[in-house]
Amino acid sequence: MSSSILVTGGSGFVGGHVVAALRESDGPTPPAVRLLLRDPASAPPGAPAGDVVRGDLADPESLRGVCDGVDVVLHCASHIGADERLTETVNHHGTRALVEEATRSGVTRVVYVSTAAVYGRGPFTGALPGELPLAPASATSRARAAAERHVLDAGGVVLRPHLVLGTGDRWVVPGLNALMGALSARLKGCTARHSVVDVRALARAVVATGLSEREPTGVRHVNHPQPVDCSELLDTIADRLGTRLPGPPVDIVEARARLAGQPRALHHLGMLAVDHWFADDGFWAGAGVDPGAGFARSLAEHEEWYRKFVDH
């Protein structure tokens, strides 16, 4: 029997790829898809035929009725920005209102795309779901941790990727490339390991979790099984994007000295310098989803997008 799916954030980075994954999903009875958008005109090109409804997570009244007739909610919307009040309103209170509406409408499953940033700063080495306490260090991650609780209390599923890369990414790879630009050099000798996931694999995992017959619940880590060490991560970006780095490679100590007075860059360097490796044995096999070929190949496949951010 076909399912009816509501997708939030379908015009965004992860949500847009989830919509594409739904369009490509096979099966004799493809799901009916409804997109919840603040601006219905922003529906992604080629979105599956179906409803587009207007709703704003910052306006709970606008969510009334959006889940009527829906079996599964794939919640991919979030606010990331400097406005902490809006972040709290959208991520925390908006998710609570959405989950309440889903419960009222009889939705059988809610899947929320969160972030491993809810754990705070590392090191985290091969950490499995349930092993780490939540210690969010930013307004965005605090609000998303609060959103998770609403989903989990309703019996839903929370997916926590770490570094998500791919077409539409304006944060991860562009930010790492900018960090190297600030250093004017590569970073040597940094072996801290980081979990990454191609947004297309993440999107397939979101769809598979929503449609699974296993009735999943709880928290899962959704990252490629093989972490990438820090120097390889940065070297691959520099090599693939042709980033000009005139200075000789520097170690962490020298990098910190060079970035003195740049608190944002120092924060990112500090995160890179320690393990952020989140494991989840069996997730991909259980979901029936291919996690992709790994970081280097994924970056190559998204090179056209990322070259827009390289300042030659």
N, C-alpha and C positions, 0 to 999 in steps of 0.2 A: 504494500500500500504506500502511496506517495505521501511524503511529509510536507508540511508547510513551514517555511523557515523565515524568520525575521532577522535581518542583518542590520546592526547599527554600525555607523562609521564607514559605510560602503564607498564614500568618496575619499577616504583617507588612505594612508600607506598600507597598513595591514588589511583593513576592510576591503579596499579595492581589489587586493589579490584574493581575498576570500570570495568575493563576488565572481572573479574570474575562475576560481577553482570550482565553484558551484556550476558555472556555465559549462565547464569541461567534465563534470562528474558524469560517469556512465551509469547504466542501469536501465531496466525496462520502464521505470516510472520515475523520472527525474523530479526532484522536489520543486514545489512552487515557492517562489522567492518573493519576499516583500522587503523593500529597503526603507529604513527609517532615516530620513535626512532633514537637517534644518532647512536646506534649500533643495526642493525636489529637482530643480534644474541642474544640480550638480551631480546627478546620477552618472556613474562612470560609463564611458562608451562601451557598447556591446553588453550591457547588463542584461541578465536573464529577463525574459518577458515575465511580467508580474506587476504587483502593486508597488507604487512608490508613495509613501505617506510622509507628511510633514510632522516632525516632532523634534523637540529641543530638550535635551537632558537638563538644561538650565531652567526649564519651565515644566514642572511636573504635570500641570493641567493639560499640556499639549500631548501628553503620552496616553491620555485616556482612550482606550479602545484600540490602540495600535497592535496589541497582541491578540485581539479577538480572532479566533480561528487558526491560531498559530500553534504548532507543536513544539518547535525548537527556536530558541533565541541564541544567535551568535553575536555576542556583545563585543565589538571591536573598537568602539568609540572611546576616546579619552581626550582630555585637554592637557597639553604640555606647553607651558609658557610662564612668563614672569608674574602674571596676575594670580596671586595665591588664592584670593577669594573665589575667582572664577574656577580655578583648579578644584577647589573643595566643592563648589556648587555642582560642577559637571561630573567629576569622577566619583565623589562620595555620595552626595545627595541625589544626583541624577541616576546613579546605578541603583540606589535604594528604591527610588520611585519606579524605575523600570522593572525591577524584580517584583515589587508589589503588584504592578500591573500584570506581569507575567503570571504570578500566582493567582490573581483574581480571574484571569482568563483561562486557567487550566493548562498552561504551558507545561509540558512534561520534562523539558531539559533546558537549562541555561548554561552556556559555555562563555566564559569571560577570558579575554586575552589580557593578561596582566604583565608583570615584568619581574625578573629576578632582583631588580633594584629594591624591592621591598625588604630584602635581607640586609641592606646597608652596605658598608664597606667590608672587604675581605680581610684576610684570605679565606677563600672557600675552595676546598680541594676535593673534587669528586663527590660533592655533597648531594645527597638524595633528598627527595621531598620528605618533609617531616623531621629532618635532622637539625634544621636550623631555626632559631627564633627569628621573628620579624624584628627588624631594627631600622626602619626606613629613615633616611637621613635628609630627604628633601620634601618640600611641600607636595610635589607631584607623587612621589612614592608613598608618602603617608596617606594621601587621598586614595591612591589605588589600593593600598593595603586595606583601608576601610571599605572600599568597594568590594574587595574580595570577600570580606566577612558577610556582606549581604547575600552574595551568590552562594557561598558555602552553607550559610544558615538555611537557605532554601533548597539545599540538596543539589546544588549545581556543581559545575566543574570549572576549576581555575587552571589556566595554562600559563606557565612562567618561562618565556624565553629570556635570554640575556642579550647578546648583541645581534640585532636583526639587520641583515643587509639585503640590498637588492634595489631594483628600480622603484623610485619613490622615497628612498632613504635620504633624508637631509641632515641626519645627526651623526650616525656612527662613522661611516667611512669618510665623509667630508670633515668631521671633527678630528679624526685621527690624522688625516692628511694636513689639516691646519696646524695640528700640534707639531708635526715634523717641520712644517714651514716656519713655525715660531722658533724651533731649534736650529733651523738651517742645516740639519744633519740627521743621519739615521741614529737609532738607539741600539747600542751593542750590549751583548751579554745579559739581556733581560729574558729570562726563561719562564716568567710567570705565565700560566696557562689560562686561556679564556674560551668560554663557550660562545659559539656563533651558530646562527641558523639562517639559511636562505629564506626570504619572505615567502617564496612560492611553496617551499616545503612546510613552513609554518601554516600557511593558508590551507594546504591539503590536510594538515593535522587538525586544524580547527573544524573543517567540514566533516572529516572522518569521525571526530569525537562527537559532533552534533548528531550524526546519523548512525552511530554505533548501536548494534543490538545488545551490547554488553551492559548498558546502563551505567556508564562510568560516573564516578563522583570524586570529590576531593581535589587535591593539587597535583599537577604533573609538571615536570621540567621538560621543555620542548626545545632542544638544541641538538646540533649534529653530535653524534656519539664521540667524535674525536675533537678534543679542544685544540686550540692553536696557541703556540707560545708567542709572547709579546713581540720579540724581534722579528719572527717570521711574519706575524700579522702586519707590522709596519713595513717591512721590506717588500712584502708582496704588493701592498698598496702603492708604494713608491715606484716599484718596477713596472707594475701594470699601467699606472697612470702617468708615468714619465715625470714624476715630481722632481724638480730641480733642487738638490740639496748640496750646496757647494762645500760645506765644511766636512771634516772627517767625522766618522762615527764617535758618539759620546756615550759614556756610561750614565747610570742613573744619578750619581752624585753630581757630575758635571751638568746633566740636564736640569736638575733642580736649581743649580746655581744660575744657569742661563735664564730660567723662567722666573727668577725672583721678581716680585712685584706684579706678577700675572696670576692672580689667585685661581681663575678658572682653568688656565692651562696647568697649573700645579695640581689642581684637584684631579684632572684627567690623567696626568702622569702618575699620581699616587694610586689611582685605580688600576692603571696598567701594570704597575710594579709588583702587584701581588696577585695570586691565583683568584680567578672568578670562574671556576669550573663547576658546572652544575650537571650532575649525572641523573639519569632516570632509566635504569636497566629495564629493557623490554618495552619501553613506550612505543617505539616505532613499529616493532613487530606486532604488538598488540593492536595498534591502530590500523595496521595494514597499509602503512604509508612509507614511501622511500624518503629518507632524510636528505637525499642529494649527495653530490660527489665531494663535498667539502669546500673549505673557504676559497682556496686559490681558483678552482674552476668556477665557483659561483661568482667571484669577483670578475673573472674574465667575461662571463656571460652577461654581466650588468655593466660592462665597461662604458658603453655608450652613454648611459645615464650619468655615471660618475665623472666622466670627462667634462661635464658641464660645470663642475665645481673646481676644476684645476686651473690655477692662475699661471699661465706659462709666461 
